[in-house]
């Protein structure tokens, strides 16, 4: 199906971007967050959001601490704010 082929191509492009970002970044000093507001690439039979869990990845500096603060979309901004404020102090 063409929609799945396009989805796979988009994921492969994203994978390349993420690989390049990780290679270029100093992961001892840089936090990379990848988040999605919903999951639906696994079911392209409709254009609506699914109820499946959304993607979330934390890579690099303090990734375990930040990831441990995130259990829903509502937690992302506070976790990022906390990370940034801790870095300023």
C-alpha positions, 0 to 999 in steps of 0.5 A, spaced: 500 500 500 502 506 498 501 510 504 505 504 508 510 505 503 510 513 504 510 512 512 516 507 511 520 512 507 518 518 512 521 513 518 527 512 514 528 519 513 527 521 520 532 515 522 537 518 518 536 525 521 536 522 528 543 518 527 546 525 524 544 529 530 546 524 535 553 523 531 554 531 531 551 532 538 555 532 544 551 527 548 555 528 555 552 535 554 546 535 550 539 532 551 535 530 545 528 529 546 523 526 541 516 526 542 509 525 538 502 527 540 499 521 538 500 514 535 497 512 528 502 510 523 501 503 525 494 503 522 493 507 516 486 505 514 483 511 517 486 519 518 484 519 525 488 518 531 489 512 535 489 510 542 496 507 542 501 510 546 505 515 543 513 515 541 517 518 546 525 518 546 530 521 551 537 521 549 544 524 551 545 528 558 540 526 563 536 522 559 534 517 565 532 523 569 528 527 564 525 520 561 523 518 568 519 525 569 514 523 563 508 519 563 504 523 558 504 529 554 502 533 559 509 532 563 513 534 557 514 541 558 515 541 566 520 536 564 524 540 559 523 546 564 526 542 570 532 540 566 533 547 563 533 550 570 537 545 573 542 547 568 542 554 569 543 554 577 
